[in-house]
Amino acid sequence: MKLLNYIPRWLKSKYLIAGIAFIVWMCFFDRNDVTLQWKRISELKKLQKSEKLMSQQISGTKSELELLKSSPATLERYAREKYMMKRDNEDLFIITTNSLTIK
């Protein structure tokens, strides 16, 4: 009983105790607690960066596609470089270098 006399009256308020209990519950024990929200925010930022990168890649691919549709010479160059295609009267030699052996 004497211990309760040393506690200030405003700390004994049931509204203050209920408010503190509510804040503690929402910050640590709720299924949408603070740590989960921080994780979701960081994941959202990563996804937004990824979205920007993907949109830049899409725009680059679209411009490359338009260039390939408009010019047959560009289409032939692209087929030769990317898919190693050749004409009937040509021989194709592929030289690869290993980065471990060349120093």
PDB file as gemmi writes it, atoms N, CA and C in Angstrom:
CRYST1    1.000    1.000    1.000  90.00  90.00  90.00 P 1                      
ATOM      1  N   MET A   1       0.812  -1.188   0.000  1.00  0.00           N  
ATOM      2  CA  MET A   1       0.000   0.000   0.000  1.00  0.00           C  
ATOM      3  C   MET A   1       0.858   1.256   0.000  1.00  0.00           C  
ATOM      4  N   LYS A   2       1.970   1.197   0.721  1.00  0.00           N  
ATOM      5  CA  LYS A   2       2.838   2.366   0.779  1.00  0.00           C  
ATOM      6  C   LYS A   2       3.503   2.609  -0.576  1.00  0.00           C  
ATOM      7  N   LEU A   3       3.693   1.548  -1.367  1.00  0.00           N  
ATOM      8  CA  LEU A   3       4.285   1.698  -2.694  1.00  0.00           C  
ATOM      9  C   LEU A   3       3.390   2.534  -3.601  1.00  0.00           C  
ATOM     10  N   LEU A   4       2.093   2.378  -3.490  1.00  0.00           N  
ATOM     11  CA  LEU A   4       1.164   3.154  -4.307  1.00  0.00           C  
ATOM     12  C   LEU A   4       1.157   4.620  -3.917  1.00  0.00           C  
ATOM     13  N   ASN A   5       1.557   4.947  -2.723  1.00  0.00           N  
ATOM     14  CA  ASN A   5       1.603   6.345  -2.298  1.00  0.00           C  
ATOM     15  C   ASN A   5       2.753   7.087  -2.956  1.00  0.00           C  
ATOM     16  N   TYR A   6       3.809   6.372  -3.355  1.00  0.00           N  
ATOM     17  CA  TYR A   6       4.959   7.019  -3.967  1.00  0.00           C  
ATOM     18  C   TYR A   6       4.770   7.253  -5.463  1.00  0.00           C  
ATOM     19  N   ILE A   7       3.828   6.594  -6.085  1.00  0.00           N  
ATOM     20  CA  ILE A   7       3.572   6.750  -7.521  1.00  0.00           C  
ATOM     21  C   ILE A   7       2.700   7.988  -7.726  1.00  0.00           C  
ATOM     22  N   PRO A   8       3.113   8.890  -8.612  1.00  0.00           N  
ATOM     23  CA  PRO A   8       2.288  10.088  -8.856  1.00  0.00           C  
ATOM     24  C   PRO A   8       0.894   9.700  -9.351  1.00  0.00           C  
ATOM     25  N   ARG A   9      -0.035  10.583  -9.124  1.00  0.00           N  
ATOM     26  CA  ARG A   9      -1.427  10.299  -9.437  1.00  0.00           C  
ATOM     27  C   ARG A   9      -1.671  10.152 -10.935  1.00  0.00           C  
ATOM     28  N   TRP A  10      -0.974  10.943 -11.744  1.00  0.00           N  
ATOM     29  CA  TRP A  10      -1.208  10.890 -13.194  1.00  0.00           C  
ATOM     30  C   TRP A  10      -0.710   9.578 -13.793  1.00  0.00           C  
ATOM     31  N   LEU A  11       0.230   8.876 -13.136  1.00  0.00           N  
ATOM     32  CA  LEU A  11       0.667   7.560 -13.602  1.00  0.00           C  
ATOM     33  C   LEU A  11      -0.329   6.462 -13.254  1.00  0.00           C  
ATOM     34  N   LYS A  12      -1.229   6.718 -12.330  1.00  0.00           N  
ATOM     35  CA  LYS A  12      -2.238   5.737 -11.937  1.00  0.00           C  
ATOM     36  C   LYS A  12      -3.469   5.782 -12.843  1.00  0.00           C  
ATOM     37  N   SER A  13      -3.496   6.708 -13.769  1.00  0.00           N  
ATOM     38  CA  SER A  13      -4.658   6.895 -14.632  1.00  0.00           C  
ATOM     39  C   SER A  13      -4.869   5.664 -15.510  1.00  0.00           C  
ATOM     40  N   LYS A  14      -6.106   5.191 -15.530  1.00  0.00           N  
ATOM     41  CA  LYS A  14      -6.410   4.011 -16.340  1.00  0.00           C  
ATOM     42  C   LYS A  14      -6.321   4.310 -17.830  1.00  0.00           C  
ATOM     43  N   TYR A  15      -6.524   5.554 -18.197  1.00  0.00           N  
ATOM     44  CA  TYR A  15      -6.416   5.923 -19.613  1.00  0.00           C  
ATOM     45  C   TYR A  15      -4.964   5.909 -20.072  1.00  0.00           C  
ATOM     46  N   LEU A  16      -4.067   6.375 -19.224  1.00  0.00           N  
ATOM     47  CA  LEU A  16      -2.645   6.355 -19.554  1.00  0.00           C  
ATOM     48  C   LEU A  16      -2.144   4.914 -19.641  1.00  0.00           C  
ATOM     49  N   ILE A  17      -2.529   4.093 -18.705  1.00  0.00           N  
ATOM     50  CA  ILE A  17      -2.110   2.697 -18.712  1.00  0.00           C  
ATOM     51  C   ILE A  17      -2.665   1.980 -19.944  1.00  0.00           C  
ATOM     52  N   ALA A  18      -3.933   2.229 -20.271  1.00  0.00           N  
ATOM     53  CA  ALA A  18      -4.532   1.613 -21.460  1.00  0.00           C  
ATOM     54  C   ALA A  18      -3.858   2.116 -22.737  1.00  0.00           C  
ATOM     55  N   GLY A  19      -3.517   3.400 -22.795  1.00  0.00           N  
ATOM     56  CA  GLY A  19      -2.846   3.955 -23.968  1.00  0.00           C  
ATOM     57  C   GLY A  19      -1.465   3.367 -24.159  1.00  0.00           C  
ATOM     58  N   ILE A  20      -0.706   3.247 -23.080  1.00  0.00           N  
ATOM     59  CA  ILE A  20       0.631   2.660 -23.166  1.00  0.00           C  
ATOM     60  C   ILE A  20       0.544   1.193 -23.567  1.00  0.00           C  
ATOM     61  N   ALA A  21      -0.413   0.472 -22.977  1.00  0.00           N  
ATOM     62  CA  ALA A  21      -0.590  -0.934 -23.340  1.00  0.00           C  
ATOM     63  C   ALA A  21      -0.960  -1.068 -24.816  1.00  0.00           C  
ATOM     64  N   PHE A  22      -1.803  -0.186 -25.308  1.00  0.00           N  
ATOM     65  CA  PHE A  22      -2.194  -0.216 -26.721  1.00  0.00           C  
ATOM     66  C   PHE A  22      -0.991   0.046 -27.631  1.00  0.00           C  
ATOM     67  N   ILE A  23      -0.182   1.033 -27.294  1.00  0.00           N  
ATOM     68  CA  ILE A  23       0.993   1.364 -28.109  1.00  0.00           C  
ATOM     69  C   ILE A  23       1.988   0.216 -28.122  1.00  0.00           C  
ATOM     70  N   VAL A  24       2.226  -0.387 -26.943  1.00  0.00           N  
ATOM     71  CA  VAL A  24       3.140  -1.525 -26.876  1.00  0.00           C  
ATOM     72  C   VAL A  24       2.591  -2.682 -27.703  1.00  0.00           C  
ATOM     73  N   TRP A  25       1.307  -2.935 -27.609  1.00  0.00           N  
ATOM     74  CA  TRP A  25       0.693  -4.024 -28.374  1.00  0.00           C  
ATOM     75  C   TRP A  25       0.842  -3.782 -29.881  1.00  0.00           C  
ATOM     76  N   MET A  26       0.561  -2.576 -30.335  1.00  0.00           N  
ATOM     77  CA  MET A  26       0.622  -2.274 -31.762  1.00  0.00           C  
ATOM     78  C   MET A  26       2.059  -2.281 -32.293  1.00  0.00           C  
ATOM     79  N   CYS A  27       3.028  -1.928 -31.457  1.00  0.00           N  
ATOM     80  CA  CYS A  27       4.413  -1.862 -31.922  1.00  0.00           C  
ATOM     81  C   CYS A  27       5.108  -3.221 -31.932  1.00  0.00           C  
ATOM     82  N   PHE A  28       4.737  -4.119 -31.030  1.00  0.00           N  
ATOM     83  CA  PHE A  28       5.516  -5.343 -30.892  1.00  0.00           C  
ATOM     84  C   PHE A  28       4.729  -6.642 -31.081  1.00  0.00           C  
ATOM     85  N   PHE A  29       3.464  -6.667 -30.739  1.00  0.00           N  
ATOM     86  CA  PHE A  29       2.734  -7.931 -30.728  1.00  0.00           C  
ATOM     87  C   PHE A  29       1.707  -8.087 -31.847  1.00  0.00           C  
ATOM     88  N   ASP A  30       1.332  -7.024 -32.499  1.00  0.00           N  
ATOM     89  CA  ASP A  30       0.337  -7.090 -33.560  1.00  0.00           C  
ATOM     90  C   ASP A  30       0.931  -7.776 -34.785  1.00  0.00           C  
ATOM     91  N   ARG A  31       0.082  -8.331 -35.659  1.00  0.00           N  
ATOM     92  CA  ARG A  31       0.623  -9.006 -36.839  1.00  0.00           C  
ATOM     93  C   ARG A  31       1.161  -8.015 -37.861  1.00  0.00           C  
ATOM     94  N   ASN A  32       0.848  -6.763 -37.739  1.00  0.00           N  
ATOM     95  CA  ASN A  32       1.415  -5.716 -38.592  1.00  0.00           C  
ATOM     96  C   ASN A  32       2.285  -4.797 -37.748  1.00  0.00           C  
ATOM     97  N   ASP A  33       3.248  -5.380 -37.042  1.00  0.00           N  
ATOM     98  CA  ASP A  33       4.061  -4.600 -36.126  1.00  0.00           C  
ATOM     99  C   ASP A  33       5.060  -3.716 -36.864  1.00  0.00           C  
ATOM    100  N   VAL A  34       5.822  -2.954 -36.115  1.00  0.00           N  
ATOM    101  CA  VAL A  34       6.718  -1.950 -36.674  1.00  0.00           C  
ATOM    102  C   VAL A  34       7.818  -2.593 -37.522  1.00  0.00           C  
ATOM    103  N   THR A  35       8.402  -3.681 -37.051  1.00  0.00           N  
ATOM    104  CA  THR A  35       9.485  -4.311 -37.820  1.00  0.00           C  
ATOM    105  C   THR A  35       8.984  -4.835 -39.164  1.00  0.00           C  
ATOM    106  N   LEU A  36       7.793  -5.369 -39.181  1.00  0.00           N  
ATOM    107  CA  LEU A  36       7.225  -5.847 -40.434  1.00  0.00           C  
ATOM    108  C   LEU A  36       6.975  -4.684 -41.395  1.00  0.00           C  
ATOM    109  N   GLN A  37       6.527  -3.575 -40.871  1.00  0.00           N  
ATOM    110  CA  GLN A  37       6.303  -2.397 -41.717  1.00  0.00           C  
ATOM    111  C   GLN A  37       7.615  -1.890 -42.303  1.00  0.00           C  
ATOM    112  N   TRP A  38       8.686  -1.880 -41.509  1.00  0.00           N  
ATOM    113  CA  TRP A  38       9.995  -1.461 -42.021  1.00  0.00           C  
ATOM    114  C   TRP A  38      10.478  -2.395 -43.121  1.00  0.00           C  
ATOM    115  N   LYS A  39      10.282  -3.684 -42.939  1.00  0.00           N  
ATOM    116  CA  LYS A  39      10.671  -4.647 -43.968  1.00  0.00           C  
ATOM    117  C   LYS A  39       9.874  -4.425 -45.250  1.00  0.00           C  
ATOM    118  N   ARG A  40       8.594  -4.161 -45.093  1.00  0.00           N  
ATOM    119  CA  ARG A  40       7.754  -3.931 -46.282  1.00  0.00           C  
ATOM    120  C   ARG A  40       8.148  -2.660 -47.011  1.00  0.00           C  
ATOM    121  N   ILE A  41       8.501  -1.625 -46.268  1.00  0.00           N  
ATOM    122  CA  ILE A  41       8.916  -0.367 -46.896  1.00  0.00           C  
ATOM    123  C   ILE A  41      10.219  -0.565 -47.663  1.00  0.00           C  
ATOM    124  N   SER A  42      11.180  -1.289 -47.069  1.00  0.00           N  
ATOM    125  CA  SER A  42      12.447  -1.527 -47.774  1.00  0.00           C  
ATOM    126  C   SER A  42      12.227  -2.400 -49.010  1.00  0.00           C  
ATOM    127  N   GLU A  43      11.344  -3.383 -48.925  1.00  0.00           N  
ATOM    128  CA  GLU A  43      11.044  -4.212 -50.086  1.00  0.00           C  
ATOM    129  C   GLU A  43      10.359  -3.396 -51.181  1.00  0.00           C  
ATOM    130  N   LEU A  44       9.490  -2.476 -50.786  1.00  0.00           N  
ATOM    131  CA  LEU A  44       8.826  -1.607 -51.751  1.00  0.00           C  
ATOM    132  C   LEU A  44       9.842  -0.739 -52.478  1.00  0.00           C  
ATOM    133  N   LYS A  45      10.832  -0.214 -51.752  1.00  0.00           N  
ATOM    134  CA  LYS A  45      11.860   0.613 -52.390  1.00  0.00           C  
ATOM    135  C   LYS A  45      12.676  -0.206 -53.378  1.00  0.00           C  
ATOM    136  N   LYS A  46      13.017  -1.449 -53.017  1.00  0.00           N  
ATOM    137  CA  LYS A  46      13.750  -2.318 -53.936  1.00  0.00           C  
ATOM    138  C   LYS A  46      12.935  -2.594 -55.189  1.00  0.00           C  
ATOM    139  N   LEU A  47      11.643  -2.848 -55.019  1.00  0.00           N  
ATOM    140  CA  LEU A  47      10.784  -3.133 -56.169  1.00  0.00           C  
ATOM    141  C   LEU A  47      10.618  -1.910 -57.062  1.00  0.00           C  
ATOM    142  N   GLN A  48      10.574  -0.722 -56.459  1.00  0.00           N  
ATOM    143  CA  GLN A  48      10.466   0.487 -57.273  1.00  0.00           C  
ATOM    144  C   GLN A  48      11.734   0.716 -58.090  1.00  0.00           C  
ATOM    145  N   LYS A  49      12.904   0.434 -57.493  1.00  0.00           N  
ATOM    146  CA  LYS A  49      14.151   0.543 -58.253  1.00  0.00           C  
ATOM    147  C   LYS A  49      14.171  -0.469 -59.391  1.00  0.00           C  
ATOM    148  N   SER A  50      13.714  -1.671 -59.105  1.00  0.00           N  
ATOM    149  CA  SER A  50      13.664  -2.711 -60.125  1.00  0.00           C  
ATOM    150  C   SER A  50      12.699  -2.324 -61.241  1.00  0.00           C  
ATOM    151  N   GLU A  51      11.593  -1.703 -60.876  1.00  0.00           N  
ATOM    152  CA  GLU A  51      10.625  -1.264 -61.879  1.00  0.00           C  
ATOM    153  C   GLU A  51      11.238  -0.217 -62.799  1.00  0.00           C  
ATOM    154  N   LYS A  52      12.002   0.720 -62.254  1.00  0.00           N  
ATOM    155  CA  LYS A  52      12.659   1.728 -63.076  1.00  0.00           C  
ATOM    156  C   LYS A  52      13.645   1.078 -64.047  1.00  0.00           C  
ATOM    157  N   LEU A  53      14.423   0.129 -63.536  1.00  0.00           N  
ATOM    158  CA  LEU A  53      15.391  -0.557 -64.378  1.00  0.00           C  
ATOM    159  C   LEU A  53      14.699  -1.323 -65.497  1.00  0.00           C  
ATOM    160  N   MET A  54      13.631  -2.012 -65.162  1.00  0.00           N  
ATOM    161  CA  MET A  54      12.902  -2.785 -66.176  1.00  0.00           C  
ATOM    162  C   MET A  54      12.265  -1.878 -67.220  1.00  0.00           C  
ATOM    163  N   SER A  55      11.747  -0.741 -66.804  1.00  0.00           N  
ATOM    164  CA  SER A  55      11.140   0.170 -67.783  1.00  0.00           C  
ATOM    165  C   SER A  55      12.203   0.744 -68.715  1.00  0.00           C  
ATOM    166  N   GLN A  56      13.419   0.986 -68.192  1.00  0.00           N  
ATOM    167  CA  GLN A  56      14.497   1.450 -69.064  1.00  0.00           C  
ATOM    168  C   GLN A  56      14.897   0.358 -70.049  1.00  0.00           C  
ATOM    169  N   GLN A  57      14.949  -0.880 -69.582  1.00  0.00           N  
ATOM    170  CA  GLN A  57      15.285  -1.981 -70.482  1.00  0.00           C  
ATOM    171  C   GLN A  57      14.204  -2.179 -71.537  1.00  0.00           C  
ATOM    172  N   ILE A  58      12.951  -2.017 -71.163  1.00  0.00           N  
ATOM    173  CA  ILE A  58      11.856  -2.161 -72.121  1.00  0.00           C  
ATOM    174  C   ILE A  58      11.929  -1.080 -73.184  1.00  0.00           C  
ATOM    175  N   SER A  59      12.197   0.155 -72.771  1.00  0.00           N  
ATOM    176  CA  SER A  59      12.282   1.233 -73.762  1.00  0.00           C  
ATOM    177  C   SER A  59      13.471   1.023 -74.694  1.00  0.00           C  
ATOM    178  N   GLY A  60      14.599   0.529 -74.179  1.00  0.00           N  
ATOM    179  CA  GLY A  60      15.745   0.234 -75.031  1.00  0.00           C  
ATOM    180  C   GLY A  60      15.452  -0.886 -76.012  1.00  0.00           C  
ATOM    181  N   THR A  61      14.757  -1.900 -75.548  1.00  0.00           N  
ATOM    182  CA  THR A  61      14.400  -3.021 -76.417  1.00  0.00           C  
ATOM    183  C   THR A  61      13.411  -2.592 -77.492  1.00  0.00           C  
ATOM    184  N   LYS A  62      12.470  -1.727 -77.122  1.00  0.00           N  
ATOM    185  CA  LYS A  62      11.514  -1.228 -78.125  1.00  0.00           C  
ATOM    186  C   LYS A  62      12.211  -0.419 -79.205  1.00  0.00           C  
ATOM    187  N   SER A  63      13.161   0.417 -78.812  1.00  0.00           N  
ATOM    188  CA  SER A  63      13.877   1.208 -79.830  1.00  0.00           C  
ATOM    189  C   SER A  63      14.727   0.299 -80.714  1.00  0.00           C  
ATOM    190  N   GLU A  64      15.328  -0.734 -80.117  1.00  0.00           N  
ATOM    191  CA  GLU A  64      16.103  -1.691 -80.911  1.00  0.00           C  
ATOM    192  C   GLU A  64      15.200  -2.461 -81.875  1.00  0.00           C  
ATOM    193  N   LEU A  65      14.009  -2.807 -81.421  1.00  0.00           N  
ATOM    194  CA  LEU A  65      13.060  -3.516 -82.285  1.00  0.00           C  
ATOM    195  C   LEU A  65      12.629  -2.647 -83.458  1.00  0.00           C  
ATOM    196  N   GLU A  66      12.368  -1.380 -83.209  1.00  0.00           N  
ATOM    197  CA  GLU A  66      12.002  -0.472 -84.300  1.00  0.00           C  
ATOM    198  C   GLU A  66      13.140  -0.334 -85.300  1.00  0.00           C  
ATOM    199  N   LEU A  67      14.371  -0.293 -84.781  1.00  0.00           N  
ATOM    200  CA  LEU A  67      15.520  -0.206 -85.676  1.00  0.00           C  
ATOM    201  C   LEU A  67      15.663  -1.480 -86.508  1.00  0.00           C  
ATOM    202  N   LEU A  68      15.409  -2.623 -85.900  1.00  0.00           N  
ATOM    203  CA  LEU A  68      15.492  -3.889 -86.637  1.00  0.00           C  
ATOM    204  C   LEU A  68      14.392  -4.006 -87.683  1.00  0.00           C  
ATOM    205  N   LYS A  69      13.208  -3.483 -87.383  1.00  0.00           N  
ATOM    206  CA  LYS A  69      12.103  -3.538 -88.353  1.00  0.00           C  
ATOM    207  C   LYS A  69      12.344  -2.619 -89.536  1.00  0.00           C  
ATOM    208  N   SER A  70      13.057  -1.534 -89.325  1.00  0.00           N  
ATOM    209  CA  SER A  70      13.188  -0.533 -90.376  1.00  0.00           C  
ATOM    210  C   SER A  70      14.371  -0.787 -91.317  1.00  0.00           C  
ATOM    211  N   SER A  71      15.417  -1.463 -90.857  1.00  0.00           N  
ATOM    212  CA  SER A  71      16.614  -1.594 -91.677  1.00  0.00           C  
ATOM    213  C   SER A  71      17.018  -3.068 -91.825  1.00  0.00           C  
ATOM    214  N   PRO A  72      17.061  -3.582 -93.066  1.00  0.00           N  
ATOM    215  CA  PRO A  72      17.491  -4.970 -93.271  1.00  0.00           C  
ATOM    216  C   PRO A  72      18.969  -5.180 -92.944  1.00  0.00           C  
ATOM    217  N   ALA A  73      19.797  -4.167 -93.142  1.00  0.00           N  
ATOM    218  CA  ALA A  73      21.220  -4.294 -92.829  1.00  0.00           C  
ATOM    219  C   ALA A  73      21.421  -4.453 -91.320  1.00  0.00           C  
ATOM    220  N   THR A  74      20.654  -3.731 -90.556  1.00  0.00           N  
ATOM    221  CA  THR A  74      20.731  -3.845 -89.102  1.00  0.00           C  
ATOM    222  C   THR A  74      20.241  -5.208 -88.650  1.00  0.00           C  
ATOM    223  N   LEU A  75      19.218  -5.706 -89.296  1.00  0.00           N  
ATOM    224  CA  LEU A  75      18.695  -7.028 -88.962  1.00  0.00           C  
ATOM    225  C   LEU A  75      19.738  -8.117 -89.241  1.00  0.00           C  
ATOM    226  N   GLU A  76      20.436  -7.995 -90.371  1.00  0.00           N  
ATOM    227  CA  GLU A  76      21.475  -8.968 -90.703  1.00  0.00           C  
ATOM    228  C   GLU A  76      22.631  -8.891 -89.708  1.00  0.00           C  
ATOM    229  N   ARG A  77      23.053  -7.704 -89.369  1.00  0.00           N  
ATOM    230  CA  ARG A  77      24.136  -7.528 -88.393  1.00  0.00           C  
ATOM    231  C   ARG A  77      23.745  -8.105 -87.036  1.00  0.00           C  
ATOM    232  N   TYR A  78      22.516  -7.879 -86.636  1.00  0.00           N  
ATOM    233  CA  TYR A  78      22.036  -8.394 -85.352  1.00  0.00           C  
ATOM    234  C   TYR A  78      22.016  -9.924 -85.355  1.00  0.00           C  
ATOM    235  N   ALA A  79      21.553 -10.517 -86.452  1.00  0.00           N  
ATOM    236  CA  ALA A  79      21.506 -11.979 -86.554  1.00  0.00           C  
ATOM    237  C   ALA A  79      22.910 -12.570 -86.551  1.00  0.00           C  
ATOM    238  N   ARG A  80      23.850 -11.904 -87.188  1.00  0.00           N  
ATOM    239  CA  ARG A  80      25.222 -12.405 -87.213  1.00  0.00           C  
ATOM    240  C   ARG A  80      25.877 -12.310 -85.829  1.00  0.00           C  
ATOM    241  N   GLU A  81      25.647 -11.215 -85.121  1.00  0.00           N  
ATOM    242  CA  GLU A  81      26.300 -11.014 -83.824  1.00  0.00           C  
ATOM    243  C   GLU A  81      25.655 -11.846 -82.719  1.00  0.00           C  
ATOM    244  N   LYS A  82      24.367 -11.843 -82.656  1.00  0.00           N  
ATOM    245  CA  LYS A  82      23.684 -12.490 -81.531  1.00  0.00           C  
ATOM    246  C   LYS A  82      23.488 -13.988 -81.728  1.00  0.00           C  
ATOM    247  N   TYR A  83      23.157 -14.395 -82.935  1.00  0.00           N  
ATOM    248  CA  TYR A  83      22.806 -15.789 -83.176  1.00  0.00           C  
ATOM    249  C   TYR A  83      23.824 -16.534 -84.029  1.00  0.00           C  
ATOM    250  N   MET A  84      24.948 -15.874 -84.341  1.00  0.00           N  
ATOM    251  CA  MET A  84      26.045 -16.467 -85.084  1.00  0.00           C  
ATOM    252  C   MET A  84      25.591 -17.095 -86.402  1.00  0.00           C  
ATOM    253  N   MET A  85      24.722 -16.405 -87.101  1.00  0.00           N  
ATOM    254  CA  MET A  85      24.249 -16.884 -88.400  1.00  0.00           C  
ATOM    255  C   MET A  85      25.245 -16.487 -89.480  1.00  0.00           C  
ATOM    256  N   LYS A  86      25.201 -17.202 -90.594  1.00  0.00           N  
ATOM    257  CA  LYS A  86      26.127 -16.921 -91.686  1.00  0.00           C  
ATOM    258  C   LYS A  86      25.411 -17.126 -93.017  1.00  0.00           C  
ATOM    259  N   ARG A  87      26.023 -16.614 -94.052  1.00  0.00           N  
ATOM    260  CA  ARG A  87      25.501 -16.836 -95.391  1.00  0.00           C  
ATOM    261  C   ARG A  87      25.946 -18.217 -95.872  1.00  0.00           C  
ATOM    262  N   ASP A  88      25.357 -18.665 -96.980  1.00  0.00           N  
ATOM    263  CA  ASP A  88      25.656 -20.008 -97.495  1.00  0.00           C  
ATOM    264  C   ASP A  88      27.102 -20.156 -97.948  1.00  0.00           C  
ATOM    265  N   ASN A  89      27.677 -19.108 -98.525  1.00  0.00           N  
ATOM    266  CA  ASN A  89      29.023 -19.214 -99.076  1.00  0.00           C  
ATOM    267  C   ASN A  89      30.111 -18.761 -98.088  1.00  0.00           C  
ATOM    268  N   GLU A  90      29.805 -18.672 -96.805  1.00  0.00           N  
ATOM    269  CA  GLU A  90      30.767 -18.207 -95.819  1.00  0.00           C  
ATOM    270  C   GLU A  90      31.115 -19.317 -94.834  1.00  0.00           C  
ATOM    271  N   ASP A  91      32.298 -19.193 -94.267  1.00  0.00           N  
ATOM    272  CA  ASP A  91      32.697 -20.046 -93.152  1.00  0.00           C  
ATOM    273  C   ASP A  91      32.762 -19.169 -91.910  1.00  0.00           C  
ATOM    274  N   LEU A  92      32.338 -19.731 -90.822  1.00  0.00           N  
ATOM    275  CA  LEU A  92      32.278 -18.959 -89.579  1.00  0.00           C  
ATOM    276  C   LEU A  92      33.264 -19.557 -88.577  1.00  0.00           C  
ATOM    277  N   PHE A  93      34.169 -18.725 -88.116  1.00  0.00           N  
ATOM    278  CA  PHE A  93      35.127 -19.138 -87.098  1.00  0.00           C  
ATOM    279  C   PHE A  93      34.834 -18.356 -85.819  1.00  0.00           C  
ATOM    280  N   ILE A  94      34.603 -19.083 -84.737  1.00  0.00           N  
ATOM    281  CA  ILE A  94      34.306 -18.440 -83.457  1.00  0.00           C  
ATOM    282  C   ILE A  94      35.524 -18.589 -82.566  1.00  0.00           C  
ATOM    283  N   ILE A  95      36.052 -17.459 -82.153  1.00  0.00           N  
ATOM    284  CA  ILE A  95      37.228 -17.456 -81.290  1.00  0.00           C  
ATOM    285  C   ILE A  95      36.785 -16.958 -79.922  1.00  0.00           C  
ATOM    286  N   THR A  96      36.946 -17.822 -78.948  1.00  0.00           N  
ATOM    287  CA  THR A  96      36.607 -17.424 -77.582  1.00  0.00           C  
ATOM    288  C   THR A  96      37.881 -17.334 -76.777  1.00  0.00           C  
ATOM    289  N   THR A  97      37.917 -16.416 -75.863  1.00  0.00           N  
ATOM    290  CA  THR A  97      39.062 -16.261 -74.992  1.00  0.00           C  
ATOM    291  C   THR A  97      38.636 -16.536 -73.573  1.00  0.00           C  
ATOM    292  N   ASN A  98      39.471 -17.220 -72.867  1.00  0.00           N  
ATOM    293  CA  ASN A  98      39.205 -17.507 -71.472  1.00  0.00           C  
ATOM    294  C   ASN A  98      39.918 -16.445 -70.639  1.00  0.00           C  
ATOM    295  N   SER A  99      39.206 -15.788 -69.774  1.00  0.00           N  
ATOM    296  CA  SER A  99      39.785 -14.691 -69.020  1.00  0.00           C  
ATOM    297  C   SER A  99      40.791 -15.178 -67.979  1.00  0.00           C  
ATOM    298  N   LEU A 100      40.756 -16.449 -67.641  1.00  0.00           N  
ATOM    299  CA  LEU A 100      41.706 -16.975 -66.674  1.00  0.00           C  
ATOM    300  C   LEU A 100      43.092 -17.190 -67.275  1.00  0.00           C  
ATOM    301  N   THR A 101      43.143 -17.515 -68.569  1.00  0.00           N  
ATOM    302  CA  THR A 101      44.435 -17.803 -69.192  1.00  0.00           C  
ATOM    303  C   THR A 101      45.114 -16.547 -69.713  1.00  0.00           C  
ATOM    304  N   ILE A 102      44.370 -15.524 -70.011  1.00  0.00           N  
ATOM    305  CA  ILE A 102      44.955 -14.286 -70.570  1.00  0.00           C  
ATOM    306  C   ILE A 102      45.163 -13.304 -69.430  1.00  0.00           C  
ATOM    307  N   LYS A 103      46.436 -12.948 -69.229  1.00  0.00           N  
ATOM    308  CA  LYS A 103      46.743 -11.938 -68.196  1.00  0.00           C  
ATOM    309  C   LYS A 103      47.896 -11.097 -68.623  1.00  0.00           C  
TER     310      LYS A 103                                                      
END                                                                             
